[in-house]
Amino acid sequence: MKDLRCSLDNCAHNKGYMCRARNILVTEEADCATYKPEFERESDDNIMFEAGMEGFSQAIDGPKIHCSADACVFNKSEKCVANGISVLSEAREPVCASFSLK
């Protein structure tokens, strides 16, 4: 996964609009189940992604994206195969904006 964008700036995994969670779960309804309110933010010792002057750097293994949205064209055996995903807020709920109906 190359690009993990998140517009929910109040999520504990969001840093500079980039997701730095180790595991991301997208539900059958294309909701982001990884969302965690900012007050639950972990220390920087546990981060996986870092946004800096040179952009987005990612650990070699990258995040694990588990997707239960069977109707999405990017879901292959419950793994997201898109080059990137964007999470947006819809009615105050985090949703995968990269969801594309098969």
N, C-alpha and C positions, 0 to 999 in steps of 0.2 A: 504494500500500500504506500503510495508516494505522498499523498496529500490528504491530511485530516483537518478539515476546517470546522470550526464551531463558533456560531454567533452568540451562544449563551455565555456571556462574559461573567455570569455569576456561578458557573460550574467550577468545582474544585480542580478539575482536570484541564481547564482552559488556561493557556498562557499565551497571550498575544494572538488570540483567536485560533490557536492550534491546539488540538487535543494531544495530551501527553499521557493518557491512560495506558496501562499495560495490556488490558483486555477491553474490548468494546463489544457490547451486546446490542444488536438491533432486533427488536421483537417482530412477531408476525405482522403487526400493524405498522411496521416501519418506525416505531418509536425508539429513541435511544435510551436503553435501560441502564446505561453507564453514568448518566447524569447524576451528579452529587452536589448539593448546595455548597457554596464556597466556604461556609463556616466549618465544613468537614475536611478542608484542605489538609493534605499530609505535608510533612516537611519536604524540602527539596532533595533529601537523601533518597526518596522513593520515586523521583520523576523518571520518565522514559524519554520524553522529548524536550527539546530546548529550542526556543526561538531566539535568535541572536542577530547580530549585524549581518551575517552572511546568510540569513534565512533559516530554513528549517533543517535541522539535523536529526537523524533518527538512529536508534540503536540497530545493530546489524540484523537481529532477528525481527525487528519491527513489532508492531502490535498484533495481537490476535483478534481478528474481527469475526465474531460469531453472528450469523444472520439467520433468523427464523422466518423472514419474509419470503415464503416460497414463491410468491407471485412476482418477485423481482428478477429481472433478467441477469443481474449480477450475482445472484445467489447460486452457488455451485456446491452442493453437498454441505449446506449450512455454513459456508465460508463466503465472504464477499471477495469478488475478483475484480472489482472496479479499480481503476488507477487512483481513485481518491473518493472520499465521501465528504459531504458537507452536512452539518447538523444545524437546523434552524429551529426557531421557536414558533409553534403553531398553537394558538389558544393557550399559551403559557406552558406547553408541553414540548420537550425536545423531540424532533422528528428527523429522520434521515431524508434529506432533500435530494439525495442521489438515487432514491428508489425509482425504478422504471419498470412499469408493468410489462410482463412478458407478452 
